[in-house]
Each structure stands twice: as structure tokens, then as C-alpha cells.
Amino acid sequence: MLYVSGSIGLGHVTRDLAVARELRALETGVEIHWLAAPPASDVLAAGGEILVPECASYRCETDQAEAAAHGGHLSLTTYVYRALGCWLHNARVLGDAAKHGQFDVIIGNETYEVVVAYVFGMNVLPVDVPFIMMYDFYGMDVTTRNPLEWLGAWGLNFIWAQERRVTARQNNAAIFFGEPEDVPDHPFGVFLPNRRRYAEDHVEFVGYPLGFDIQTVRDRSHLRATLDYGSEPLVICTVGGTAVGRSLLELCGRAYPLAAQCLPGLRMVLVCGPRIDPATLDIPQGPERYGMVPDLYKHLAVCDLAVVQGGGTTTLEVTALRRPFLFFPVEGQSEQEVTIANRLARHGAGVRMTQGRTTPSSLADAIVANVGREVTYAKIPAEGARRAAQIILERASAVSDRP
């Protein structure tokens, strides 16, 4: 299998590794080769995964997103238009990797370059190899009144509305990590089809993927001691795999002394990820700072409160772990501000915050109000990784069984 782990940050590769584990559990003969760019490729290499040589030419979408961001704000529409050239380049790289390897199936996690290239007349996929596309949101939304952004989103949704011409043909497939309610029940845009009905017609909804077994973190007291935490109030602040969240971490750091006045012994851990140097954060003394934290889900499982961006993977994890959390969707990032925020509202999970309207004092108040709070989240279907693996193997078998 050729597995293309694309998109921004680390959330997608976390999901991809969960799917890979299920593939190997269901079919011991599976051999997976990966196409990815940093920081995803760094995680894969550290885990002993096989990277194809074309990774050296595969351009980094995280770089594109960070270049388009400013002050914790990222217009997803602006980012996508800046990324179009990157996608067309990556489509050619993907095509080269597919030709050089004898693959039985190609898997793409939000590998939009395949659809964009197809619309522009470039069919980079081998015609006899199944291609499985994975999504966790479907269609572009606009979060401002800027008419240029509205026009840009319509153009991108026009391309998206051609997606089935790739994923619904022959033995190809499209997988959505989530539920039909996660797709807005309205058109892609003027003169374009209804998004949810369009998706339901050919996309398989598999529930949500977790990168860990929830049963392994049930004993919070034991796990907390194992991680060297005591009985003090514990707040974990994490912003994922990009540098876009630097300002949020600094906001958390500045809120710490104010919250600590009301929470004696408060322990705050700032997780910077691979793209932010912890030493460069402009914060007062008190909070602990770390870069990459292995098995971060374990730390989230034992915290009394998490403060996170609005990313799909981290918010899913804290929801499944049933921990109280504050989440800050990246402003202008429509996936976080619309799709993920609506999903969390439907599940009754988390407290939504807006970074541009949050001061250190108001964040401290929110931390104090929510530390250790009992939660009543709706139970979520979390077998997405296994169901995705089953679909992938079904498509691969359909080709290998042909006469």
C-alpha cells in the first residue's frame, strides 16, 4: 500500500497511524509505504515506518499554512489558494511514487491534490489501482464578510463538487471520519449540489478514529502517578503540530499566575509540539514548557483541564477521554470554526473560546471555573480506524480477486 499522509500539522498522521495499526491487525501481510512531508514524515520515520524516496520532493503544507497565518488567525480559503501550486506539484510527486512502486492500493488522507489535478486535466493515478480518499470535513465555509473570500470559497467548492468523478469510479472510495451530521445540510454554493446529500450518495461514514485504546487509560490515578503528576490541579495546554498556536500558548502562560491565585499548587504544562521552540515563548515563570510529548493522550487523560486549539484530533481525544476542556478555533479557519465547533456542540463537549476576545484575566477565570468539572458528553462512535481499514482491504481484495 502507498499511504499519503497529507494536510497540516500532526492530527492527520495520528489518525493515519491508527488506521495502519488496524490494517496490520486485520491482514498480517500488509506492507505500507508512506509519502509525507514534515512534521508528519518525522513522526513516521521515528516510528520505523517506510518512507518512499519521493518524500524528498513532497512539499510541506504546514509551511504553507504557517506562512498564511498571523497572530493565531488563518483564513482557510486564503491558505488553499496559496497551496494550489503546492498541490499540483505534489500531485506529480504522488504520481511518480505510484508508478515506481508496485502498489495494490493507494490511500490519501485529505489528498486534495489528486482531485485538483484531475479537474485541471492531470490524472496522476494508475487506472487499475484503487484510490481511497479520507476526509474529516466536507466543503469550504466562509467566516468573514469579505466578498473575495466568498467568491474564492465558491470556486473551491466547485472543484470539490467534482470529487466523486475520482472517488466514485471503479474500485475507488471516499471515507469520512465522522457522522453525516458533520456535513452541513446546505449547498456547496449557488448552483452547486447539497453537501450532505452529495456526500451520502457515495461517501462511507465510519465514525471517529482514535489513536489509542480507551481502555488503557481508565485507571487515571495509576496513570497520573506513572507520569509523575501529584494531586495538584493539572492543566495541559497544547496547540498541535504547527506554529500557528504560539500566541495561544503565550496567552495561557500569562493567565497562569492569575489562575494560580485561586488554585493553590496549580500545575500548567505547555506542549509546544515540533514547530515551536519552548524557550522562545514570552511568558512569566511558572508553567512547564515542552516540545514534542510522546503519547500526549496519556497526559490529556489525567489532566483536570485541557486548553487546546480547535483541531479535529485533539478535540476528539479529550471528548473520548471525557475531560473538561476549553477550545480556541483558529480564527478564519472554517473547518475549526464551523465543522469541528458544530460537532463539539452536538456532542455537548468543551467550552468554546475566541482568542481575539480573551485576555489573560478572562482565561484565568475560565480555567478556574472549569478545572475538575464533571462532564456529560454524548458517547461518540470511535471505531473509525477499524472501519476505514476494513473498507481499504475490501477495495484491495476486489482488485486482487479479478480474473
Sequence and secondary structure as in RCSB ss.txt:
>XXXX:A:sequence
MLYVSGSIGLGHVTRDLAVARELRALETGVEIHWLAAPPASDVLAAGGEILVPECASYRCETDQAEAAAHGGHLS
LTTYVYRALGCWLHNARVLGDAAKHGQFDVIIGNETYEVVVAYVFGMNVLPVDVPFIMMYDFYGMDVTTRNPLEW
LGAWGLNFIWAQERRVTARQNNAAIFFGEPEDVPDHPFGVFLPNRRRYAEDHVEFVGYPLGFDIQTVRDRSHLRA
TLDYGSEPLVICTVGGTAVGRSLLELCGRAYPLAAQCLPGLRMVLVCGPRIDPATLDIPQGPERYGMVPDLYKHL
AVCDLAVVQGGGTTTLEVTALRRPFLFFPVEGQSEQEVTIANRLARHGAGVRMTQGRTTPSSLADAIVANVGREV
TYAKIPAEGARRAAQIILERASAVSDRP
>XXXX:A:secstr
 EEEE SSSSHHHHHHHHHHHHHHHH TT   EEEE TTHHHHHHHTT EE GGGGG   HHHHHHHH BTTB  
HHHHHHHHHHHHHHHHHHHHHHHHHS  S EEEES HHHHHHHHTT   S TTS EEEEESS S    S  HHHH
HHHHHHHHHHTTTHHHHTSTT EEEESB GGGS SSBSSTTS BHHHHHHHHEEE B   SS GGGG  HHHHHH
HTT  SS EEEEE TTSSTTHHHHHHHHHHHHHHHTTSTT EEEEE  SSS GGG    SSSEEES  TTHHHHH
HH SEEEEES HHHHHHHHHTT  EEEE  BT HIIIIIIHHHHHHHT SEE  GGG  HHHHHHHHHHHTT   
        HHHHHHHHHHHHHHHHHT  
